[in-house]
Amino acid sequence: MIFNAAVVVCSDKGARGERVDTSGEYIREFLQEKKFNVIEKVIITDDIDTIKNKLIYYADEMKVDLIISTGGTGFSPRDNTPEATKEVIYRDVPGIGEMLRAESYKVTPRAYLSRGVSGIRNRTLIINLPGSLKAVKENLSFLGDVLNHGLKILKLIDTECGV
């Protein structure tokens, strides 16, 4: 099964062309290597309504299976990605964020400062990752089989969660 995905880079500086996007590009390449069909990678501002609208567009209009965002998960007043995500998801998936923070903590104690959330809107899984390339690489390496199996359950391809 090939899943469709979208990558959303939340960055005011990136949207203005003041920062080269490495994190979103890494996510795109990672997903393609994992045999995902990445329909689009976009760079948008940290504006909460802009983020919400883009997540809704990919989930409701494009009906992608997975949206991975990067950026906007810290403590800055413009870090709005978790709040935007919480407003558009129907079901929370706290275990993904908990696992990502716990595993990242083994690499850096600052991992617990990430506020990224994960959840489901319709049949789309949305995962927030931090903005730094280092954190994105770490987080993606931790997702492993969880991502593929979770999507199979969500899409009713697999019905058993037992290992």
N, C-alpha and C positions, 0 to 999 in steps of 0.2 A: 504494500500500500504506500503510495506517495502522498504525503501531506502537503498542503499549500500553506505558506507562511508569509508574514509581512514583518519587516523590521522598522521600528519607529525610533529615531534618534531625537531625544528631547534636549535641545540646547539652543539657548538664545544666540550665543556666539557662533555656533555652527550654522544656524539659520541665516545669520547675517554674513556668512562667509569669512568670519574672523578666526575660525578654528577648523583644521582639517579633521574630518571624521575618520577615526581609526576603529573605534569600538563597533559602530554599526556595520562597517565593512567587514570586520572580523566575524561578527554574528552571521552576516549574509554568507560568507565563505564557509563557516562552520556548518550552517544548515544545509548548504548545497553539498558539502562533503558527506553529510548524513542522509543524502538523497531526498531532501525537502525541495519542493518547487517554490522558490522565493519569488513571489509575484512583484514585490516592490520593496525598496528601502527608501525611506523618506527622512528628511531632516526638518524638524518643525521647532517653533519656539516653545518655551516653558510655560506659556499661557495655559491655564487650566482648561478653558473652553476649547482651545485648539487641540489639546491632547485628547480630551473627551470626544470631540467630533471625529478625529482621526481613528480612534479605537472603535467607535461605533461604525464608521464607514467600513473598516476592514471586516468587522464581525458581522454586520447586518447586510451590507451591500455586496461586498466581495466574498463573504462567507468563507474566509480563510479558516484553517484549522488551528493555527497558532499565530499569536502576535508576541514578539519579544521587543520590549522597549529597552532603551539604554539611556541613562541620564535622569536627572531630576529626582533622585532618591535620597538626597542628603538633607542637611539642616538649613540650607540657604532659604531666604524668603521666596525665591523663585523656583525652588524644588517642589513642583506640584504633581509629579507623576503618580505617586501613590494615591493622592486625593482624587485625581481624575479617574484613575482606574477603579477605585472604590465606588465612585458614582456611576460607573457603567456596567460593572459586573453584577450578575444575578446570584452567583454562588461563590463564596470565598474558598480558596485553597491555601490555607495558612501553612500547611506542611512544607510546601516548596520554599517559601521565604525563610521559614525556620531552619530547614536543612541547609540552604545556601549560606545563611549567616553562621550557623554552627560549623560548617566545614571551612568557610573562609576564615573564621576565628583562629583556626589552627595555623593559618598562614600570617594573619595580621589581626591584632586585638581590635583594631578600628572597624572591623567587619560589622560589629553590632551597631554601628552608627548608620548603616544602610536601612532605609525604611521601605524598601521595595516590597510589593505585595503581589499576589497571584490570585487569579480567579477565572470564573467561567461566565461568558455571556453567550447565551444560546448554545451553540456547539463549538465555540471558539475558546481556547485556553489563552489567557493573557498573563505574561510573566514580565515583571519589572526587574531589570538588572541595573547595577550602578553604571556610572558614566566612564570610569577609567578603563583603559584597555586591559590593564593588569587584572582588575576585578572581573571584567567580562570573561577573560580567558579562564580564570579560576572557577567562576560560577558555571560556565558551560561545561567544564570538565566534571563538575559534580552532578550535573543533571543525568548523564548517562542513560540507562534504561528507563528511568522514571519518566522522562519526556515521551518516548515512543510508546511505552505501555499505557501511560495516562491518556494519550490521544486515542489509542485503540479502544480504550474503555469509553471515552467520551463519544466516539463515533460509532459505538456499538459493533465494532469489528471483533472485539474480544469482550467476554463477559465475566471473566474470572480474574480476581485480583490476587489470589493465592500464588505464592512463589513455589 
